[in-house]
């Protein structure tokens, strides 16, 4: 493709053409514009880059608006998506000419378009997508968000509890050590500068006799009949008698009186100190024992004895912290229980909603199956409770689409009992039923009618046309019965010029449609009979559809 511009109308659009004409390239290009993985091999030979632009009109809806708002992007109409691929394999993405990430482009694309292929029926082979379909039908979007939040809260509370529990288990040994250490220091009760005082007291006790002898000698020198006090008193009296004759003597007398008073004070202090030594009940052994305990405990904690009070306070604080951890663990456990109860309540409400929706969905799908030539088929969505260890943000249910396509056969998972063509028709029935609930405005069916023909193909075409009343439908088909029911018909073809092959796409008029459908019926040689058959197939189909999203 060198350059190509296509316009798809609302309703049922059909694309036909010979095998290998390039229909798949068109779908690849559209997927690329919507965030599919890029490949430099998609660039046309001789070109430096490839660019694909998809313009969606009337395509905005709730989920898409929420996504755009979360990303800080304007919800414009039309919505223009563009993807540019370079030769080095790198690509750029744009929304209304504003650069965005490819992952965001893909998210936006998923809100705008679904592709259903012959060998993948958009999730019917994947049981996890059965839940998505059922929840969409049930209108459970808000409740699903509440359930997901409740699960996240429960999971977060459980993670916080597990972390606290692991910390508690790691610190249990430390807690035992701290309790013992604090108890030991409580009993020891170290005092400020106690070691210094005890050391001084020990020295005093070690020299007790010498100290008492010195006190006694000093007391005698100061207080005996001819001691210092007596001599100072005599000197004072002598000076007092003559002091009025010489003013200088008055000052000297003052000094002598002060010396006498200090001598009396010294004598009194000696008496008290001597008495205290005589009455001190402390033994040297007790002081030595106390010093030994203080130093042993300090050494155990890697500190000196002067630090024991600070060590005691630190150990108490650490023990209090661990005690708080135990209380915190209890609070976290309670939070887990509350969060679990909230999740269970929301999940059970969601489960009940799913159960009711499953019964109604089964009836609606069963009504769609006979027109698709699946009149013997039975379809039954099942909702079963998961084990608690499998509960998740989507709830506590296992959703499975069960079916049988033959009378008398037991129900089994849909993917195991239905052929590829039957799966396509089941998906078509589901999309018809969901057409008013599903917000995705454009659906693409890529050869989902492969392997069927006649009345079955006609029935598929009729359901596609019915689906086109609510959403825009693009169908790549080799079935003339399906092509005849299209409201807008595009033919894909290839042409070669100057050794360059080009894919062409052209909208067909009614007469051109007759020729194309006749070709599909007749094969290589188009006959008048084939043209008549084409006219008969077309009849009065392809009415103007009501306005829907246009891509």
C-alpha positions as CSV (number, residue, x, y, z in Angstrom):
1,X,0.0,0.0,0.0
2,X,1.5,3.3,-1.1
3,X,-1.3,5.6,0.1
4,X,-4.9,4.7,0.8
5,X,-7.9,6.5,2.4
6,X,-10.9,4.5,3.5
7,X,-14.2,5.6,5.0
8,X,-16.3,3.0,6.8
9,X,-20.0,3.7,7.4
10,X,-22.2,2.9,10.3
11,X,-23.9,-0.5,10.2
12,X,-22.5,-3.5,8.4
13,X,-19.4,-2.9,6.2
14,X,-18.2,-5.9,4.2
15,X,-14.7,-6.3,2.6
16,X,-14.3,-8.9,-0.1
17,X,-11.7,-9.9,-2.6
18,X,-9.6,-12.7,-3.9
19,X,-7.4,-14.6,-1.5
20,X,-4.1,-12.7,-1.1
21,X,-5.6,-9.5,-2.3
22,X,-4.4,-7.7,0.9
23,X,-7.4,-7.8,3.2
24,X,-5.3,-8.8,6.1
25,X,-2.9,-5.9,5.4
26,X,-5.8,-3.5,6.0
27,X,-6.6,-5.1,9.3
28,X,-2.9,-5.1,10.3
29,X,-2.8,-1.3,9.5
30,X,-5.9,-0.6,11.5
31,X,-4.5,-2.7,14.4
32,X,-1.3,-0.8,14.2
33,X,-3.1,2.5,14.5
34,X,-4.7,1.2,17.7
35,X,-1.5,0.1,19.4
36,X,-0.6,-3.3,18.0
37,X,3.1,-4.3,18.0
38,X,5.0,-2.6,15.3
39,X,7.4,-4.2,12.7
40,X,9.8,-2.4,10.4
41,X,8.9,-5.1,7.9
42,X,5.5,-3.4,7.4
43,X,7.2,-0.4,5.8
44,X,6.8,-0.4,2.0
45,X,10.0,-1.1,0.0
46,X,11.7,2.2,-0.8
47,X,10.0,4.2,1.9
48,X,11.6,5.5,5.1
49,X,8.6,5.2,7.3
50,X,5.0,4.1,7.4
51,X,2.1,6.1,8.9
52,X,-1.4,5.0,9.7
53,X,-4.2,7.2,10.9
54,X,-7.6,6.1,12.2
55,X,-10.4,8.7,12.8
56,X,-13.3,7.7,15.0
57,X,-16.5,9.8,15.0
58,X,-19.3,9.5,17.6
59,X,-17.1,7.0,19.4
60,X,-16.7,8.5,22.9
61,X,-18.3,6.6,25.8
62,X,-18.0,6.3,29.6
63,X,-15.0,4.0,29.9
64,X,-13.0,5.9,27.2
65,X,-13.8,9.2,28.8
66,X,-12.6,8.0,32.1
67,X,-9.4,6.7,30.6
68,X,-8.7,10.0,28.8
69,X,-9.5,12.0,31.9
70,X,-7.1,9.9,34.0
71,X,-4.4,10.6,31.5
72,X,-5.2,14.3,31.4
73,X,-6.2,14.2,27.7
74,X,-9.1,16.0,26.1
75,X,-12.1,13.8,24.9
76,X,-12.3,15.2,21.4
77,X,-14.7,14.2,18.6
78,X,-13.6,13.1,16.2
79,X,-10.9,11.1,17.9
80,X,-7.7,10.9,15.7
81,X,-5.2,8.1,16.4
82,X,-1.9,8.1,14.4
83,X,1.0,5.7,14.5
84,X,4.3,6.2,12.7
85,X,6.9,3.4,12.2
86,X,10.5,4.1,11.3
87,X,13.0,1.8,9.6
88,X,14.9,1.3,12.8
89,X,11.8,-0.4,14.3
90,X,11.0,2.5,16.6
91,X,7.5,3.9,16.5
92,X,5.6,7.0,17.7
93,X,2.0,7.4,18.7
94,X,-0.3,10.4,18.6
95,X,-3.8,11.3,19.8
96,X,-5.2,14.3,18.0
97,X,-1.6,15.2,17.1
98,X,-0.5,15.0,20.7
99,X,2.3,12.5,21.4
100,X,1.3,9.6,23.7
101,X,2.8,6.3,24.7
102,X,2.1,3.2,22.6
103,X,0.8,1.4,25.7
104,X,-1.8,4.2,26.1
105,X,-2.6,4.1,22.4
106,X,-3.4,0.4,22.9
107,X,-5.6,1.1,25.9
108,X,-7.5,3.7,23.9
109,X,-7.7,1.2,20.9
110,X,-9.3,-1.4,23.2
111,X,-12.0,1.0,24.1
112,X,-12.7,1.7,20.4
113,X,-12.5,-1.6,18.5
114,X,-12.6,-5.4,18.9
115,X,-11.2,-7.8,16.3
116,X,-12.7,-11.3,16.1
117,X,-10.8,-13.7,13.9
118,X,-11.5,-17.1,12.5
119,X,-9.2,-18.8,15.0
120,X,-9.6,-16.5,18.0
121,X,-13.1,-15.5,19.0
122,X,-11.9,-12.7,21.3
123,X,-11.8,-14.7,24.5
124,X,-14.1,-17.6,24.1
125,X,-11.1,-19.9,24.1
126,X,-9.8,-18.1,27.3
127,X,-12.0,-18.8,30.3
128,X,-10.9,-15.7,32.1
129,X,-12.7,-13.6,29.4
130,X,-15.9,-15.4,30.1
131,X,-16.1,-13.4,33.4
132,X,-15.6,-10.1,31.4
133,X,-18.5,-11.0,29.1
134,X,-20.8,-12.0,32.0
135,X,-19.9,-8.9,34.0
136,X,-20.5,-6.6,31.1
137,X,-23.9,-8.2,30.5
138,X,-24.7,-7.9,34.2
139,X,-23.8,-4.2,34.3
140,X,-21.5,-5.0,37.2
141,X,-18.8,-2.4,36.5
142,X,-19.3,-0.3,39.6
143,X,-19.6,-3.3,41.9
144,X,-16.4,-4.8,40.3
145,X,-14.5,-1.7,41.1
146,X,-15.7,-1.8,44.7
147,X,-14.7,-5.5,44.9
148,X,-11.3,-4.8,43.4
149,X,-10.7,-1.9,45.9
150,X,-11.8,-4.1,48.8
151,X,-9.5,-6.8,47.7
152,X,-6.6,-4.4,47.4
153,X,-7.3,-3.0,50.8
154,X,-7.5,-6.5,52.3
155,X,-4.3,-7.5,50.5
156,X,-2.6,-4.4,51.7
157,X,-3.7,-4.9,55.3
158,X,-2.5,-8.6,55.1
159,X,0.8,-7.5,53.7
160,X,1.3,-5.0,56.5
161,X,0.4,-7.6,59.1
162,X,2.7,-10.2,57.6
163,X,5.6,-7.7,57.6
164,X,4.9,-6.7,61.2
165,X,4.6,-10.4,62.2
166,X,8.0,-11.2,60.5
167,X,9.6,-8.3,62.4
168,X,8.0,-9.5,65.6
169,X,9.4,-13.0,65.1
170,X,12.8,-11.6,64.3
171,X,12.9,-9.5,67.4
172,X,11.5,-12.0,69.9
173,X,15.0,-13.0,71.0
174,X,15.9,-9.3,71.3
175,X,12.8,-8.8,73.4
176,X,13.8,-11.5,75.8
177,X,17.3,-10.0,76.0
178,X,15.9,-6.5,76.7
179,X,13.6,-7.7,79.4
180,X,16.5,-9.4,81.2
181,X,18.8,-6.5,80.7
182,X,16.3,-3.9,81.9
183,X,15.4,-6.1,84.9
184,X,19.1,-6.4,85.8
185,X,19.6,-2.6,85.6
186,X,16.4,-2.0,87.6
187,X,17.9,-4.1,90.4
188,X,21.3,-2.5,90.0
189,X,19.9,1.0,90.0
190,X,23.1,2.8,89.1
191,X,23.5,6.4,90.4
192,X,25.1,9.4,88.8
193,X,28.9,9.4,89.4
194,X,28.5,6.4,91.7
195,X,31.7,4.8,90.7
196,X,33.7,7.9,91.5
197,X,32.0,8.2,94.9
198,X,32.5,4.5,95.7
199,X,36.2,4.7,94.7
200,X,36.7,7.7,97.0
201,X,34.8,5.8,99.8
202,X,37.0,2.8,99.3
203,X,40.2,4.8,99.5
204,X,38.9,6.4,102.7
205,X,38.2,3.0,104.2
206,X,41.5,1.6,103.1
207,X,43.3,4.5,105.1
208,X,40.8,4.8,108.0
209,X,43.3,4.4,110.9
210,X,45.7,6.9,109.4
211,X,42.9,9.4,108.8
212,X,41.6,9.1,112.4
213,X,45.2,9.5,113.8
214,X,45.6,12.6,111.7
215,X,42.3,14.0,112.9
216,X,43.1,13.4,116.5
217,X,46.6,15.0,116.2
218,X,45.1,18.0,114.4
219,X,42.3,18.4,116.9
220,X,44.9,18.5,119.7
221,X,47.0,21.0,117.8
222,X,44.1,23.3,117.4
223,X,42.1,22.9,120.6
224,X,44.4,21.9,123.4
225,X,45.4,24.2,126.4
226,X,48.3,25.7,124.4
227,X,46.8,24.9,121.0
228,X,46.2,27.3,118.2
229,X,42.8,28.4,119.3
230,X,44.0,29.3,122.8
231,X,47.0,31.2,121.5
232,X,44.8,33.1,119.0
233,X,42.4,34.0,121.7
234,X,45.2,35.4,123.9
235,X,46.6,37.3,121.0
236,X,43.2,38.9,120.3
237,X,42.8,40.0,123.9
238,X,46.2,41.6,123.9
239,X,45.6,43.5,120.7
240,X,42.1,44.6,121.9
241,X,43.6,46.4,124.9
242,X,45.9,48.6,122.8
243,X,44.1,48.8,119.4
244,X,42.6,52.2,120.2
245,X,46.1,53.7,120.4
246,X,47.1,52.5,116.9
247,X,44.5,52.4,114.2
248,X,46.5,49.8,112.2
249,X,46.1,47.3,115.1
250,X,42.4,47.3,114.6
251,X,42.8,45.8,111.2
252,X,45.2,43.2,112.5
253,X,42.8,42.4,115.3
254,X,40.1,41.6,112.7
255,X,42.4,39.2,111.0
256,X,43.2,37.5,114.3
257,X,39.5,37.2,115.2
258,X,38.8,35.7,111.7
259,X,41.6,33.2,112.1
260,X,40.2,32.2,115.6
261,X,36.7,31.6,114.1
262,X,38.1,29.5,111.2
263,X,40.1,27.5,113.7
264,X,37.0,26.8,115.7
265,X,35.2,25.8,112.4
266,X,38.0,23.5,111.4
267,X,38.0,21.9,114.8
268,X,34.2,21.3,114.5
269,X,34.5,19.8,111.0
270,X,37.3,17.5,112.1
271,X,35.1,16.3,115.0
272,X,32.2,15.6,112.6
273,X,34.3,13.9,110.0
274,X,36.0,11.8,112.6
275,X,32.6,10.8,114.0
276,X,31.3,9.9,110.5
277,X,34.2,7.6,109.9
278,X,33.6,5.9,113.3
279,X,29.9,5.5,112.6
280,X,30.2,4.5,108.8
281,X,28.7,1.0,108.5
282,X,29.9,0.4,105.0
283,X,32.5,-2.3,104.7
284,X,35.2,-2.4,102.2
285,X,33.9,-5.7,100.9
286,X,30.5,-4.3,100.1
287,X,32.0,-1.4,98.3
288,X,34.3,-3.7,96.3
289,X,31.3,-5.9,95.5
290,X,29.2,-2.9,94.3
291,X,32.1,-1.7,92.1
292,X,32.5,-5.1,90.6
293,X,28.8,-5.4,89.7
294,X,28.8,-1.9,88.2
295,X,31.9,-2.6,86.1
296,X,30.6,-6.1,85.0
297,X,27.3,-4.8,83.8
298,X,28.9,-1.9,82.0
299,X,31.4,-4.2,80.3
300,X,28.5,-6.5,79.2
301,X,26.9,-3.6,77.3
302,X,30.2,-2.3,75.9
303,X,30.2,0.9,78.0
304,X,31.9,2.4,81.0
305,X,30.2,2.7,84.4
306,X,29.4,6.4,84.0
307,X,27.2,5.5,81.0
308,X,25.0,3.0,82.8
309,X,22.1,5.4,83.5
310,X,22.0,6.3,79.7
311,X,22.2,2.6,78.8
312,X,19.4,1.8,81.2
313,X,17.2,4.5,79.6
314,X,18.0,3.3,76.1
315,X,17.2,-0.3,76.9
316,X,13.9,0.7,78.4
317,X,13.0,2.7,75.3
318,X,13.8,-0.2,73.0
319,X,11.8,-2.6,75.1
320,X,8.8,-0.2,75.1
321,X,9.1,-0.1,71.3
322,X,8.9,-3.9,71.0
323,X,6.0,-3.9,73.4
324,X,4.3,-1.4,71.1
325,X,5.0,-3.7,68.2
326,X,3.0,-6.4,69.9
327,X,0.1,-4.0,70.3
328,X,0.5,-2.9,66.7
329,X,0.4,-6.5,65.6
330,X,-2.9,-7.0,67.3
331,X,-4.3,-3.9,65.7
332,X,-3.1,-5.0,62.3
333,X,-4.7,-8.4,62.7
334,X,-8.0,-6.7,63.5
335,X,-7.6,-4.5,60.4
336,X,-7.1,-7.7,58.3
337,X,-10.3,-9.2,59.6
338,X,-12.3,-6.0,58.9
339,X,-10.8,-5.7,55.4
340,X,-11.6,-9.4,54.7
341,X,-15.2,-9.0,55.8
342,X,-15.6,-5.9,53.6
343,X,-14.2,-7.8,50.6
344,X,-16.4,-10.9,51.3
345,X,-19.5,-8.7,51.4
346,X,-18.7,-7.0,48.1
347,X,-17.6,-10.2,46.4
348,X,-20.8,-12.0,47.5
349,X,-22.9,-9.2,46.2
350,X,-21.0,-9.4,42.9
351,X,-21.4,-13.2,42.9
352,X,-25.2,-12.9,43.4
353,X,-25.4,-10.4,40.6
354,X,-23.4,-12.8,38.3
355,X,-25.7,-15.7,39.2
356,X,-28.8,-13.8,38.2
357,X,-27.2,-12.5,35.1
358,X,-25.9,-15.9,34.1
359,X,-29.5,-17.3,34.0
360,X,-30.7,-14.4,31.9
361,X,-27.7,-14.5,29.6
362,X,-28.3,-18.2,28.9
363,X,-31.9,-17.5,27.9
364,X,-30.9,-14.6,25.6
365,X,-28.1,-16.6,24.0
366,X,-30.3,-19.6,23.5
367,X,-32.8,-17.4,21.6
368,X,-30.0,-16.3,19.2
369,X,-28.6,-19.8,18.5
370,X,-31.4,-21.3,16.2
371,X,-31.2,-18.5,13.6
372,X,-27.4,-19.4,13.5
373,X,-28.2,-23.0,12.7
374,X,-27.3,-24.1,16.3
375,X,-30.8,-25.1,17.2
376,X,-29.6,-28.2,19.0
377,X,-27.0,-26.4,21.0
378,X,-27.3,-25.6,24.7
379,X,-25.4,-22.7,26.3
380,X,-25.1,-22.3,30.0
381,X,-22.7,-19.9,31.9
382,X,-21.7,-21.3,35.3
383,X,-20.7,-19.4,38.4
384,X,-18.9,-21.5,41.1
385,X,-17.1,-20.4,44.2
386,X,-13.3,-20.5,44.3
387,X,-11.2,-21.6,47.2
388,X,-10.2,-18.7,49.4
389,X,-6.6,-18.9,48.3
390,X,-7.7,-18.2,44.8
391,X,-9.9,-15.1,45.6
392,X,-8.7,-12.0,43.8
393,X,-9.7,-8.5,42.7
394,X,-12.3,-9.9,40.3
395,X,-14.1,-11.7,43.1
396,X,-14.5,-15.2,44.4
397,X,-16.1,-16.8,41.4
398,X,-14.9,-19.1,38.6
399,X,-16.9,-18.2,35.5
400,X,-17.1,-20.8,32.7
401,X,-19.2,-20.9,29.5
402,X,-20.5,-24.5,29.2
403,X,-22.2,-25.8,26.1
404,X,-23.2,-28.8,24.1
405,X,-23.9,-28.8,20.3
406,X,-25.4,-32.3,20.2
407,X,-28.6,-33.6,21.8
408,X,-28.0,-35.9,24.7
409,X,-24.4,-34.9,25.3
410,X,-23.3,-33.5,28.6
411,X,-22.3,-29.9,29.0
412,X,-18.6,-29.2,28.7
413,X,-16.4,-26.1,28.4
414,X,-17.4,-24.3,25.2
415,X,-13.9,-24.3,23.8
416,X,-13.8,-28.2,24.0
417,X,-17.2,-29.0,22.4
418,X,-17.5,-26.4,19.6
419,X,-15.7,-26.3,16.3
420,X,-14.1,-23.2,15.0
421,X,-17.1,-22.2,13.0
422,X,-19.4,-23.0,15.9
423,X,-17.3,-20.9,18.2
424,X,-17.6,-18.0,15.8
425,X,-21.3,-18.3,15.8
426,X,-21.5,-18.5,19.5
427,X,-19.4,-15.3,19.7
428,X,-21.7,-13.7,17.2
429,X,-24.7,-14.6,19.3
430,X,-23.0,-13.1,22.4
431,X,-22.1,-9.9,20.6
432,X,-25.7,-9.5,19.4
433,X,-27.0,-10.0,22.9
434,X,-24.3,-7.6,24.3
435,X,-24.6,-5.0,21.6
436,X,-26.5,-2.5,23.7
437,X,-24.4,-3.1,26.9
438,X,-20.9,-3.3,25.3
439,X,-19.4,0.3,25.0
440,X,-17.0,-0.7,22.2
441,X,-18.4,1.1,19.1
442,X,-16.6,-0.9,16.3
443,X,-16.3,-4.6,15.8
444,X,-14.3,-6.4,13.1
445,X,-15.0,-10.0,12.1
446,X,-12.2,-11.5,10.0
447,X,-13.5,-14.5,8.1
448,X,-15.6,-15.7,11.0
449,X,-17.9,-17.3,8.3
450,X,-15.1,-19.5,7.1
451,X,-16.1,-23.2,6.7
452,X,-19.8,-22.5,6.5
453,X,-22.2,-21.8,3.6
454,X,-25.7,-21.9,2.4
455,X,-28.4,-21.2,5.0
456,X,-25.9,-21.1,7.8
457,X,-23.8,-18.4,6.1
458,X,-27.0,-16.5,5.4
459,X,-28.0,-16.7,9.1
460,X,-24.6,-15.4,10.1
461,X,-25.0,-12.5,7.7
462,X,-28.4,-11.7,9.2
463,X,-27.0,-11.6,12.7
464,X,-24.1,-9.4,11.6
465,X,-26.6,-7.1,10.0
466,X,-28.7,-7.1,13.2
467,X,-25.5,-6.3,15.2
468,X,-24.8,-3.4,12.8
469,X,-28.0,-1.7,14.0
470,X,-26.3,-1.0,17.3
471,X,-22.6,-0.8,16.5
472,X,-20.3,-0.4,13.5
473,X,-19.4,-3.8,12.1
474,X,-16.6,-4.5,9.6
475,X,-16.6,-8.0,8.1
476,X,-13.8,-9.6,6.0
477,X,-15.7,-12.4,4.2
478,X,-15.5,-14.9,1.4
479,X,-19.2,-15.7,1.8
480,X,-21.5,-14.3,-0.8
481,X,-24.5,-14.7,1.6
482,X,-22.7,-12.4,4.1
483,X,-21.5,-10.0,1.5
484,X,-25.0,-9.6,0.1
485,X,-26.3,-8.3,3.5
486,X,-23.8,-5.5,3.8
487,X,-24.9,-1.9,3.9
488,X,-21.5,-0.7,2.6
489,X,-19.3,-2.9,0.4
490,X,-15.6,-2.5,-0.3
491,X,-13.6,-4.6,-2.7
492,X,-9.9,-5.3,-2.1
493,X,-7.7,-6.1,-5.1
494,X,-4.1,-6.1,-6.2
495,X,-2.5,-4.6,-9.2
496,X,1.1,-4.7,-10.5
497,X,2.8,-1.9,-12.3
498,X,6.5,-1.5,-13.1
499,X,7.3,-4.6,-10.9
500,X,5.5,-2.9,-8.0
501,X,2.4,-4.6,-6.5
502,X,-0.2,-2.3,-5.0
503,X,-3.3,-3.1,-2.9
504,X,-6.4,-1.2,-3.9
505,X,-9.7,-0.8,-2.1
506,X,-12.8,0.6,-3.8
507,X,-16.4,1.1,-2.6
508,X,-18.9,-0.7,-4.8
509,X,-22.1,0.6,-6.4
510,X,-25.1,-1.7,-6.5
511,X,-24.2,-3.0,-9.9
512,X,-20.6,-3.5,-8.9
513,X,-21.8,-5.4,-5.9
514,X,-23.8,-7.7,-8.1
515,X,-20.7,-8.5,-10.1
516,X,-18.6,-9.0,-7.1
517,X,-21.1,-11.3,-5.4
518,X,-21.6,-13.2,-8.6
519,X,-17.9,-13.7,-8.8
520,X,-17.9,-15.1,-5.3
521,X,-20.7,-17.5,-6.3
522,X,-19.4,-18.6,-9.6
523,X,-15.6,-18.6,-9.1
524,X,-13.5,-18.0,-12.2
525,X,-16.2,-17.4,-14.8
526,X,-19.1,-15.1,-13.9
527,X,-22.3,-16.1,-15.5
528,X,-25.7,-14.6,-15.9
529,X,-27.0,-17.2,-13.6
530,X,-24.5,-16.1,-11.0
531,X,-25.6,-12.5,-11.4
532,X,-29.3,-13.5,-11.0
533,X,-28.3,-15.4,-7.8
534,X,-26.4,-12.4,-6.6
535,X,-29.5,-10.2,-7.1
536,X,-31.6,-12.7,-5.3
537,X,-29.2,-12.7,-2.4
538,X,-29.1,-9.0,-2.2
539,X,-32.9,-8.5,-2.5
540,X,-33.8,-5.3,-0.6
541,X,-31.0,-5.6,2.0
542,X,-28.6,-3.0,3.0
543,X,-31.0,-0.4,4.3
544,X,-29.5,2.8,5.5
545,X,-28.4,2.1,9.1
546,X,-29.1,4.5,11.9
547,X,-26.1,6.7,12.8
548,X,-23.5,5.0,14.8
549,X,-19.8,5.4,15.4
550,X,-17.8,5.7,12.2
551,X,-14.2,4.6,11.9
